[in-house]
Amino acid sequence: MYLDSTKKTEIFTEFGGGATNTGSAESQIALFTYRIKHLTEHMKENRKDHSTERALTGLVGKRRSLLNYLKARDINRYRAIVKALGLRK
């Protein structure tokens, strides 16, 4: 499996501040980004997989909502997470 508990713990530790801080906006955005990258690679090989395409669209929307929330609450945290994940070019 591409996303096991050790990878999740690693993501939460790096972006959430600790392995138990799974609900912070930064850790959720990082987790969604990891999953989006994986599904994007899957879609490159399987263009007709519509269920994966729908799941990918949903994840992108969830990440966008969390980024909007973070931008409205604390612009510095927003800029830090965007820079750390390389979301903007």
C-alpha positions as CSV (number, residue, x, y, z in Angstrom):
1,M,0.0,0.0,0.0
2,Y,1.3,3.4,-0.9
3,L,0.1,5.1,2.3
4,D,0.8,3.2,5.5
5,S,0.9,4.3,9.1
6,T,4.6,5.0,9.1
7,K,4.3,7.4,6.2
8,K,1.3,9.1,7.8
9,T,3.3,9.5,11.1
10,E,6.2,11.0,9.1
11,I,3.9,13.5,7.4
12,F,2.2,14.5,10.6
13,T,5.5,14.9,12.4
14,E,7.0,17.0,9.7
15,F,4.1,19.3,9.0
16,G,1.8,19.0,12.1
17,G,4.4,19.5,14.8
18,G,4.0,16.0,16.2
19,A,2.8,12.5,15.4
20,T,-0.4,13.0,17.4
21,N,-1.4,16.3,15.8
22,T,-3.3,14.8,12.9
23,G,-6.0,17.5,12.7
24,S,-4.0,20.6,12.0
25,A,-4.6,22.3,8.7
26,E,-1.0,22.0,7.7
27,S,-0.8,18.2,8.3
28,Q,-4.1,17.6,6.5
29,I,-2.9,19.7,3.5
30,A,0.3,17.8,3.4
31,L,-1.5,14.4,3.6
32,F,-3.9,15.5,0.8
33,T,-0.9,16.6,-1.3
34,Y,0.8,13.3,-0.9
35,R,-2.4,11.4,-1.9
36,I,-3.0,13.8,-4.9
37,K,0.5,13.2,-6.2
38,H,0.0,9.4,-6.0
39,L,-3.4,9.6,-7.8
40,T,-2.0,11.9,-10.4
41,E,0.6,9.3,-11.3
42,H,-2.1,6.6,-11.4
43,M,-4.2,8.7,-13.7
44,K,-1.3,9.2,-16.2
45,E,-1.3,5.4,-16.7
46,N,-5.0,4.8,-16.4
47,R,-6.8,7.6,-18.3
48,K,-10.2,5.9,-18.3
49,D,-10.4,5.3,-14.5
50,H,-13.3,7.6,-13.8
51,S,-13.7,6.7,-10.1
52,T,-10.1,7.7,-9.4
53,E,-10.6,10.9,-11.4
54,R,-13.6,11.7,-9.2
55,A,-11.7,11.0,-6.0
56,L,-8.8,13.1,-7.2
57,T,-11.1,16.0,-7.9
58,G,-12.6,15.7,-4.5
59,L,-9.2,15.7,-2.8
60,V,-8.1,18.8,-4.7
61,G,-11.3,20.5,-3.6
62,K,-10.7,19.6,0.0
63,R,-7.1,20.8,-0.1
64,R,-8.3,24.1,-1.7
65,S,-10.9,24.6,1.1
66,L,-8.2,24.0,3.8
67,L,-5.8,26.4,2.0
68,N,-8.5,29.1,1.8
69,Y,-9.3,28.6,5.5
70,L,-5.6,28.9,6.4
71,K,-5.2,31.9,4.2
72,A,-8.1,33.7,6.0
73,R,-6.9,32.7,9.5
74,D,-3.1,33.1,9.3
75,I,-1.4,34.3,6.1
76,N,2.1,33.4,7.4
77,R,1.2,29.8,8.1
78,Y,-0.4,29.7,4.6
79,R,2.7,31.0,2.9
80,A,4.9,28.6,4.9
81,I,2.9,25.5,3.9
82,V,2.7,26.5,0.2
83,K,6.4,27.1,0.1
84,A,7.2,23.8,2.0
85,L,5.0,21.7,-0.4
86,G,5.8,23.7,-3.5
87,L,2.2,24.2,-4.5
88,R,2.6,27.6,-6.3
89,K,5.0,28.3,-9.1
